[in-house]
Amino acid sequence: MSFDLPVAVVTGGNRGVGREVCRQLALLGFGVVLGSRDLRKGEIAAKELDPEGTRIVACQLEVDNSNSVAAMADWVKQRFGRTDVLVNNASTMYDRWATASNADLGAVAEAIDVNLFGPWRVIHALLPMLRSSSRPRIVNVSSEGGSISAMTGGSPAYGISKAALNGLTRLLAGELARDGILVNAVCPGWPTSEAHPEGRSLAQAAASVIWAVTIPNGGPTGTFTRDGQPFPWLPRPAGFLPRTHPVFSPGPPYVFSPGPPYASSSGLG
């Protein structure tokens, strides 16, 4: 892999939306670090996506383990010397069977450790390199399950941890704006499965993430979007928030397009 390529780190990159994000980033001209809890599974995914090994390389990463996160950051720095994009995609499963009124708080704590503290750990570890990038981006893969306006009960561990991730996105966006680092949360939508036959293709879901990667410098930050459009996050009860108060400010009306911000010469397909 060329050291001249912009480098993107994707957590939970060995399957699902994360795997497709890795594929699309490679096509856009990035060198991609495919983070995987199981290194062997990560290596298999990287080989399938990039048989020549010129754009995608696997790295063992457990986002709920501080030592693993630190080792990943050291490895990326030694091998590439840079990080330009971080996609926090690793996540726990949706706890459909649970309710807030009888939740196993141990399971909730585990979800928060992965879905909130996991991205937070990885951001801390890679922030020095992101600050040195000319086009730094942090994308936190969230969910409609983390939309407070959509919460009516159920899935407490997943929903609360993702809502907290949206809050972290806002805090970091405000703090890192001075460094030119755009921080956005994305709701990619449910991929098609037996449980969700009307879901989206992996390509569609990943394209929402790619949109947040390809925002130009000076573009929107602190947003919660799907397909480049604002996604509802907070309800606006009468008398609570003024009608003009922006919960998430999407910035200029960019047209959704995952077009390449970098020259791409990859033969991946």
N, C-alpha and C positions, 0 to 999 in steps of 0.2 A: 504494500500500500504506500502510495506517495505521501511524503511528509508535507507536500505543498497543498494537499487537499484540505478544505475545511473539515473539521472533525465533529461528528454528532454522536453523542452517547445516548442509547435508548435502553431504559431499564425494562425488564420483562419482555425482551425482544425475541424470544425463541418461539412464540406462538401467537395466534390470533391477530388482533389489531397491531400489537407491537412488532410482530414479524413483518406485516405488510408495510408498516411505517419504515422499517429498515430497508425494505426493497425500494420503496419510493424515494427515500433519501439518497440511496446509492445511485438511482437513475438521475437524480438532480445534481450529481457531482460531488457528493459528500463521501468521505471516508467514514464508515459507520462502525462503532463499537457496540456490538450486540450483547447486552447484559443478560445473563441467565443464571438463575439459582443453581441449576444443574449444568455444569460446564459441558458435559458430553452432549446434552440436548441442544445447547447453544451452538456447539461446533457443527452438529448435524444441520441445524437450520442455516447457519452461515454458509456451509458448503452447498446446500441446495439452492440458496439464493444467489450465491456468487462462486461458482465452481472454480474460477481461476484465482480466487482469493485476493483480488486486486482492490476491492472496495469494502468488504465486510469481514470483520474479525470478531470472534466470540471472546467474552471475558466473564469469568465467574463473578457473580454479584448477588449478595443477599442484602436487600435494602434495610432489613430489620436487624442487621448485624454491623455494628460500628467498625469492627476490625475489617470485615469484608469490604465495606464502603471505602475505608482508608486505603486498603490494598489496591482496589480498582483505580482510585485516583492516582496513586503512585505509579501504577502500571501504565495508565494513559499518559501521564506526564513523561515518563521515561521513554515510551515507545513513539509518541507523537509530539509531545511538547506543547500541546494545545487542546483546547476544547472550545468549540464555537456554538454548539447547540446541545442542550440537554432536554430530552423528552422523558419525563417521569411517567412511565406507563405501568410499571409493576403494581399489582393490586390484589386484594383478597377477593374471594367469591361473594356473590350477592346472597345475603342471608334471608331469603324469602320466608323461611319458616318461622322466623323470630318476630317478636313484638317488643316495643319499648317497655311495656308494662310488666313483662316477665323475662326480659333479656338476661342472658348469661353475661355478666359484666366482664368476665375473663375473656370471652370471645370478642366483646366490644373493644377491650384494651388491645387485643391482638390485631384487630382491624385498624385501630388508630396507629399502632406501631408501624404497620406496613403502609397504610394509605396516607397518613399525615407525616409521621416522624421519618418514614422511609424517604420520601422526596426531600424533606428538610435536611436529612443527613447528607444525601447526595449533592444537594445544592451547596451546602457548606463545604464539602470536600472539593467540588469543582469550581467554586466561585473565583479563586485566584486566577485560574486559566480563562474563565469566561470574561473576567474584567480586562484581560489582555487582548481579547478578540476585537476585530473591527466591526463585527456583525453578531453580537451575542444574543442568544434567544433561550429562554426557559419556557417549556410548554408542559403544564401539568394536566395530565389526562384525567378529567373528572367524569361526571355522569349526571344525567337528569335525576338520579337518585340523591344527588347532593343539592338539588334545587329546593330551597326551603319553601318556595311558593307551591311546589308540587307535592310536598309531604302531607300525607293523610294518615299515616300509620304503617308499621311494618318495616322490615329490613333496617333495624336501628344501627347495627354495627357499620354496615356499608354506607348508609345514608348520612349518618352523623360524621363519619370520618371523611367522606367526600365533601360535605358542606364545610368542614374545617379546612380542607385543602383549598377550597375556593377562598376562604378567609386568608389563608397564608399567601395565596396568589396576590391578593390585593395589597397586603402589607409589603411584600417583596417588590411589587411593581412600584409602589411609592418610594421605597428606600433605594432601589437600584436604578431609578430613572436617571439620576445624575451620572451614572456610569454607562448610560446608553444601552442597558440590558432590558429588553422587553420581556415581560413575564405575563403569560396569559394562561387561562384555564380553558379546556376544550371538552365539550360533551360530544363524543363521536357518534353516539347512537348505538342501539343494540344490533350487533351483527346477526345475520340470518342463522338460525339454528332450529332444532326440533321444538324447543320451547318458544322460539320467536320466528315462525315461518315467514312473517311479514317484515322481518328485520332488514337491515342494510347489508350490502356486500362489504367485505373487508376493505376493498379498494375505496368505497365511498366513505367508510368510517375513518380510514387512515388519511384520506384527503383533507378531512376537517383538521386533523393534527398538522398536516403539512402546510395548510394555510397559515397557521400561527407561526410556523418556522420561517415562511417566506415573506412575512410582513417586512416592508422596507424600513430602514433606519428612520426613526422619528414617527413611526406608525403607532397604532393603539397599543396600550399596555394596561394590565389590570382588568382585562375583559373575561367574560365567560360566554363562549360562542359555540355554535354548530354551523358548519359550512360557511364560516366567515360572518355569520349573522348573530346578533345578540340573543342569548338564550335566557329565559326568565330565571332569576335566582331568588330574589326577595319579594315577598308580597308587599303591597302598598295599602295598608288599611287606611280608611278615611280618617283624617285628622292626625295621622302619624307622620307621614312624610309629605312635604310639599310636592305638588304635581310636577314641578320643574327639577326636583332633586334627582340627579343621576345615580342609580345604584351601581351600575357598571357603565363606564363611559367608553363606547366603542370607537371613538375618534372618527376620522374621516370615513366616508362610505366606500370602502374598498370593495371592488367586485371580487367575488370568490373565484380564485383561480390558483391551482397548485403549480403554476408555471415555474420554470427553473430560474432561481436567482443566480445560479452559478452555471458556467458552461459545463455541459455533460458530454463525455465522450465514451460513456460506458456502453458495453454491449449487453448489459443485463436486460432480461425481458421475461 
